[in-house]
C-alpha cells in the first residue's frame, strides 16, 4: 500500500481549470488541461494484501525488517535526515495558492549533526501568515528570509545521491516538489497535470532515495489499525523547529535499532496491559481461553535473540537463524501456569526451541 514499485499515468482526462485572480483585480479566463491521474503498480510476488491483520509470525518478521532497516540507515554514510515545515495542504485538487509550501528546512547527519537549516519566505499574504503557529519564527522573519527558488539549488546539491530519511515522507516530499514547481512556473499546476518541466523536477528529486521513518515506526510497533487495514502510523511528537524534528527522528532510529531498548519498551507495554486487567480476561474461542498479551510474547523473542532459553538445552543456538518469513523458530511458553493465575509477563515466560517444547530435553525448571 505504501511502497508501490511504480506508477502508471493515465488514462488522460480533460478537466476544466477555473480562472485565477490577477494582481490587477481581474480573473483569468477558464481553460482546459489534459491530466494523467497516477495509479500505483506492485510486483505480484511482493504485494501484501493488508486488509486483515498479519499473524504473529508475519508481524514479527515485519517488525524485525523495520529494526534491520533502522540499523542500516544509521550505518549508511550517505544517510541524511530531512525535516520540512510547510504551510498549505498536499491533498489532491487543492487550489494552487493553497498547496503545501516549505517555510523551514533542516538537514542533519544520521548522528544528528546539523548539515543545513534554513527559513524560507513562502510568499504568502502576511495576514494569512499571522494566523499560523510558526514556532520560534514569525511573519516578519519569514518575509525577510530568501525565497525557495533562491535556495533550491543548494538544497538539491545537499540531497543529491543521498539516502533521505524523513518522518512523514508524503507531506515533506510534496512541499519540496511544490516549491520547485513554483520556482520554474511561478505558479502551481492542477493536480495530475504534466508539463515538460514536471519531468525535470521529478528527475532532480529522484537523484536521492526517499524513505519514510514514520512508516517503519508503525511497522516497528506493530499496532494494527483495523479501520485503515494497515499498521497504525504513529503521531509525530511536538518539536520546536525542523532541526529539532531531525534530531527526534535520529533518536527514534536509535531506539528501533537497539534490541535491548526494544525489550524495555515491550516489557513496559506488557506491564501496563496487566495493570489494565487484560492478562486474565476470558474470551470465547472454541470454549474458554485466557487473553494473551502480544507485547509479552514479542518481548521474550526480542530477549532471546533467536536462542532457546532452556538452561538444559544442549544446543540453544541451533534455532538462531530466522525462518523464511524472518521470524525466530521458537515457541514462547509460561514458566508458571497462566490458566492458574501465572503472570503473563516476560519475566514469567521463556522462549523454547522445538526440541524443548516437545519435551525431548525435559521439563523446564522455574
C-alpha distance (Angstrom), angle and dihedral (degrees) to the residues before:
residue distance angle dihedral
X1 . . .
X2 3.81 . .
X3 3.80 100.5 .
X4 3.79 112.1 51.7
X5 3.78 116.3 177.1
X6 3.80 91.9 -136.9
X7 3.80 145.0 -21.2
X8 3.78 128.2 -115.3
X9 3.80 114.1 -147.5
X10 3.76 117.2 -144.0
X11 2.90 167.1 -55.9
X12 3.81 90.8 -122.9
X13 3.78 119.2 -113.4
X14 3.78 128.9 -165.3
X15 3.80 111.4 -136.4
X16 3.80 133.4 178.5
X17 3.82 116.2 -116.7
X18 3.82 113.8 -152.8
X19 3.78 119.0 -129.7
X20 3.80 118.7 -93.0
X21 3.82 126.5 -135.8
X22 3.80 116.0 -105.8
X23 3.78 130.8 -148.4
X24 3.83 90.8 -100.8
X25 3.80 93.2 59.7
X26 3.79 95.1 -102.3
X27 3.80 129.0 116.7
X28 3.79 124.0 -126.1
X29 3.83 116.8 -122.2
X30 3.80 119.5 -91.2
X31 3.81 113.2 -99.5
X32 3.78 139.7 -174.1
X33 3.79 127.3 -118.7
X34 3.80 133.4 -175.0
X35 3.81 111.1 -127.7
X36 3.80 131.3 -172.0
X37 3.83 110.6 -148.0
X38 3.83 111.7 -147.7
X39 3.81 123.3 -123.4
X40 3.83 122.0 -167.7
X41 3.80 120.0 -118.7
X42 3.81 125.5 -156.0
X43 3.77 134.1 -169.9
X44 3.77 106.3 -109.6
X45 3.80 93.6 -135.7
X46 3.81 92.7 53.1
X47 3.81 103.3 36.3
X48 3.80 114.9 114.4
X49 3.83 116.6 -152.4
X50 3.80 96.8 -141.1
X51 3.78 97.3 -172.2
X52 3.82 96.3 107.0
X53 3.80 127.2 40.4
X54 3.81 115.1 -93.7
X55 3.78 117.4 -113.6
X56 3.81 120.9 -107.0
X57 3.80 95.2 -89.2
X58 3.81 93.2 47.6
X59 3.81 92.0 47.8
X60 3.79 90.1 49.0
X61 3.81 91.7 49.9
X62 3.82 91.3 50.2
X63 3.80 91.0 47.5
X64 3.80 92.7 50.7
X65 3.81 89.6 48.7
X66 3.82 88.0 55.4
X67 3.82 90.1 50.3
X68 3.80 92.0 50.3
X69 3.81 89.2 47.5
X70 3.82 91.6 54.1
X71 3.80 91.0 48.3
X72 3.80 91.0 49.8
X73 3.82 92.5 48.1
X74 3.81 92.0 52.2
X75 3.81 91.7 47.9
X76 3.81 95.5 46.1
X77 3.84 111.2 99.5
X78 3.81 89.6 -156.9
X79 3.82 93.5 60.9
X80 3.80 119.2 117.2
X81 3.80 123.7 178.6
X82 3.80 113.2 -137.5
X83 3.81 130.2 -164.8
X84 3.79 123.7 179.7
X85 3.80 125.5 -170.1
X86 3.80 108.5 -155.1
X87 3.76 140.7 176.2
X88 3.77 125.0 -148.2
X89 3.78 130.1 35.4
X90 3.83 131.8 -67.0
X91 3.81 92.0 -158.7
X92 3.82 118.3 126.6
X93 3.81 116.8 -94.2
X94 3.81 92.8 20.1
X95 3.82 108.9 152.3
X96 3.81 111.5 -101.7
X97 3.81 95.0 -112.4
X98 3.82 90.9 54.3
X99 3.81 98.0 48.5
X100 3.78 122.1 122.4
X101 3.80 111.2 -83.6
X102 3.83 127.5 176.0
X103 3.78 120.7 -114.2
X104 3.82 96.4 169.9
X105 3.81 132.4 25.9
X106 3.81 128.5 -176.6
X107 3.80 132.4 -177.1
X108 3.79 128.6 -169.4
X109 3.77 136.1 171.2
X110 3.82 120.7 -104.7
X111 3.79 85.6 -94.5
X112 3.83 93.1 56.6
X113 3.80 97.8 -105.0
X114 3.82 113.0 147.4
X115 3.79 114.3 -108.2
X116 3.82 100.6 167.1
X117 3.81 137.3 -8.7
X118 3.78 121.2 -179.0
X119 3.82 136.7 168.1
X120 3.81 114.0 -147.2
X121 3.79 134.2 -157.1
X122 3.84 104.9 -123.6
X123 3.83 90.3 -164.5
X124 3.78 93.4 -127.0
X125 3.81 125.6 142.6
X126 3.82 114.8 -79.6
X127 3.79 91.5 -130.0
X128 3.81 89.2 59.4
X129 3.80 94.6 44.9
X130 3.80 89.6 53.8
X131 3.81 89.5 63.0
X132 3.81 93.9 56.3
X133 3.79 129.9 88.4
X134 3.79 102.0 -124.1
X135 3.81 101.3 170.9
X136 3.81 114.9 -132.8
X137 3.79 94.6 -9.3
X138 3.79 129.3 70.7
X139 3.84 140.8 -161.8
X140 3.80 93.0 -82.1
X141 3.81 93.1 54.1
X142 3.80 92.2 46.6
X143 3.79 93.6 49.0
X144 3.81 89.2 52.1
X145 3.82 92.7 49.2
X146 3.84 122.5 94.0
X147 3.79 118.9 -90.1
X148 3.78 119.7 -107.9
X149 3.80 93.0 -107.6
X150 3.82 87.9 59.3
X151 3.83 94.1 55.9
X152 3.82 100.6 30.0
X153 3.81 95.4 95.9
X154 3.82 91.5 49.4
X155 3.80 90.9 50.4
X156 3.81 94.1 47.8
X157 3.81 91.7 48.9
X158 3.80 90.0 53.4
X159 3.81 91.5 49.0
X160 3.81 98.8 42.1
X161 3.79 112.5 118.1
X162 3.80 91.9 -1.5
X163 3.77 133.0 126.1
X164 3.81 100.0 -118.8
X165 3.81 112.9 -156.1
X166 3.80 118.5 -171.3
X167 3.79 134.7 170.8
X168 3.80 99.9 -121.8
X169 3.77 106.1 11.1
X170 3.81 99.5 -167.9
X171 3.81 100.0 64.2
X172 3.80 95.7 39.1
X173 3.80 95.0 46.4
X174 3.82 89.7 46.0
X175 3.80 91.9 50.4
X176 3.80 93.4 51.5
X177 3.80 91.3 44.6
X178 3.82 90.8 50.8
X179 3.81 89.9 48.2
X180 3.81 90.7 53.1
X181 3.79 90.5 46.2
X182 3.79 91.3 54.3
X183 3.80 89.7 45.6
X184 3.81 93.7 63.0
X185 3.81 100.0 26.2
X186 3.83 102.3 32.5
X187 3.81 84.2 -139.1
X188 3.80 141.1 51.0
X189 3.78 127.8 -96.9
X190 3.82 123.2 -131.5
X191 3.79 113.0 -95.8
X192 3.80 110.7 -79.1
X193 3.82 95.8 14.1
X194 3.80 114.9 136.4
X195 3.77 124.8 -157.5
X196 3.81 126.8 170.3
X197 3.80 91.8 -97.5
X198 3.82 89.7 54.0
X199 3.79 89.5 71.2
X200 3.81 90.4 47.6
X201 3.81 90.5 52.6
X202 3.80 92.8 49.4
X203 3.80 90.7 46.8
X204 3.80 90.5 55.0
X205 3.80 92.3 50.3
X206 3.80 92.6 44.7
X207 3.80 90.4 61.4
X208 3.81 83.0 83.3
X209 3.82 131.9 55.5
X210 3.79 110.4 -120.6
X211 3.81 118.1 -155.7
X212 3.80 131.7 174.6
X213 3.81 119.5 -130.5
X214 3.81 90.9 -173.1
X215 3.80 92.1 61.3
X216 3.81 91.1 49.1
X217 3.80 90.0 45.3
X218 3.82 89.0 57.9
X219 3.81 91.3 49.5
X220 3.79 89.5 48.1
X221 3.82 92.8 55.3
X222 3.83 92.4 41.8
X223 3.82 94.4 -152.5
X224 3.78 105.5 156.4
X225 3.82 119.0 -139.1
X226 3.80 103.5 -151.0
X227 3.80 94.2 -172.5
X228 3.81 93.3 52.8
X229 3.82 96.3 36.7
X230 3.82 96.1 -129.6
X231 3.78 141.2 69.8
X232 3.79 112.7 -59.0
X233 3.80 113.3 -100.8
X234 3.83 108.9 -130.8
X235 3.78 120.5 -125.1
X236 3.78 115.5 -108.6
X237 3.79 113.6 -111.6
X238 3.84 116.6 -116.8
X239 3.79 115.5 -94.9
X240 3.79 135.8 -176.3
X241 3.79 96.1 -125.5
X242 3.80 143.6 -18.4
X243 3.80 92.8 -82.3
X244 3.79 90.2 55.7
X245 3.81 89.5 50.1
X246 3.81 90.3 54.2
X247 3.78 90.6 54.2
X248 3.80 91.8 46.4
X249 3.82 87.9 54.9
X250 3.82 89.6 51.3
X251 3.82 89.9 51.4
X252 3.81 89.8 50.2
X253 3.81 91.7 51.5
X254 3.80 90.1 51.9
X255 3.81 91.4 51.6
X256 3.79 91.4 49.0
X257 3.79 92.7 47.6
X258 3.81 94.9 50.3
X259 3.85 111.5 80.8
X260 3.81 91.3 -166.8
X261 3.80 90.9 56.1
X262 3.80 89.3 47.3
X263 3.80 90.1 55.2
X264 3.82 91.1 51.7
X265 3.82 91.1 50.8
X266 3.82 93.5 48.2
X267 3.80 92.5 45.9
X268 3.81 90.7 52.3
X269 3.81 90.4 49.4
X270 3.82 90.7 51.0
X271 3.80 92.2 50.0
X272 3.81 90.4 51.9
X273 3.81 89.3 51.4
X274 3.82 90.6 52.6
X275 3.80 90.5 49.3
X276 3.81 88.9 51.8
X277 3.80 90.3 55.0
X278 3.81 96.6 -111.3
X279 3.79 96.1 125.7
X280 3.81 101.2 74.0
X281 3.80 101.2 23.4
X282 3.78 109.1 129.9
X283 3.79 120.0 -130.3
X284 3.83 129.9 -173.3
X285 3.78 115.0 -110.7
X286 3.80 115.4 141.3
X287 3.80 89.4 -34.3
X288 3.79 124.5 -26.6
X289 3.80 121.8 -29.5
X290 3.77 129.4 168.0
X291 3.78 119.9 -116.9
X292 3.80 114.7 -105.6
X293 3.80 124.5 -148.4
X294 3.80 108.1 -124.4
X295 3.81 92.7 -157.1
X296 3.82 90.2 59.8
X297 3.79 93.1 56.5
X298 3.81 91.7 45.4
X299 3.81 91.0 49.5
X300 3.82 92.4 52.7
X301 3.80 91.3 50.8
X302 3.80 90.2 48.9
X303 3.80 90.3 49.4
X304 3.80 93.5 49.0
X305 3.83 93.9 49.2
X306 3.78 88.3 -155.1
X307 3.81 99.1 -48.6
X308 3.81 127.2 117.4
X309 3.82 109.7 -108.7
X310 3.81 96.2 -154.1
X311 3.85 104.6 116.6
X312 3.84 89.0 -147.4
X313 3.80 94.9 53.3
X314 3.83 108.4 121.3
X315 3.80 93.5 -151.5
X316 3.83 109.8 22.6
X317 3.81 94.9 167.7
X318 3.78 99.5 51.4
X319 3.80 89.8 95.3
X320 3.80 94.3 45.1
X321 3.79 91.8 107.3
X322 3.79 116.9 88.9
X323 3.77 125.0 -110.9
X324 3.80 121.6 -114.6
X325 3.81 91.6 -86.1
X326 3.82 92.8 49.0
X327 3.82 99.4 -102.5
X328 3.80 129.1 124.5
X329 3.82 117.6 -99.1
X330 3.78 92.2 -126.2
X331 3.79 139.1 110.2
X332 3.80 123.3 -140.1
X333 3.80 116.4 -137.2
X334 3.81 136.4 174.6
X335 3.79 119.0 -109.3
X336 3.82 88.7 -154.5
X337 3.80 118.8 43.9
X338 3.78 104.2 -92.9
X339 3.81 92.0 -159.6
X340 3.80 89.9 58.5
X341 3.77 94.6 51.6
X342 3.79 102.7 -77.8
X343 3.79 114.2 156.0
X344 3.80 117.1 -96.2
X345 3.80 91.2 -143.6
X346 3.82 130.8 116.4
X347 3.80 92.2 -111.4
X348 3.83 88.9 61.7
X349 3.81 95.5 44.5
X350 3.79 136.5 74.6
X351 3.82 137.8 -159.8
X352 3.82 112.4 -128.0
X353 3.78 132.8 -170.1
X354 3.83 120.2 -130.2
X355 3.82 92.0 -96.6
X356 3.78 93.8 54.4
X357 3.79 95.6 41.4
X358 3.83 88.9 54.5
X359 3.79 91.4 52.7
X360 3.80 96.2 -113.3
X361 3.80 91.6 131.8
X362 3.77 99.2 36.0
X363 3.76 137.9 -104.0
X364 3.79 117.1 -36.5
X365 3.77 113.2 -117.6
X366 3.80 118.6 -132.0
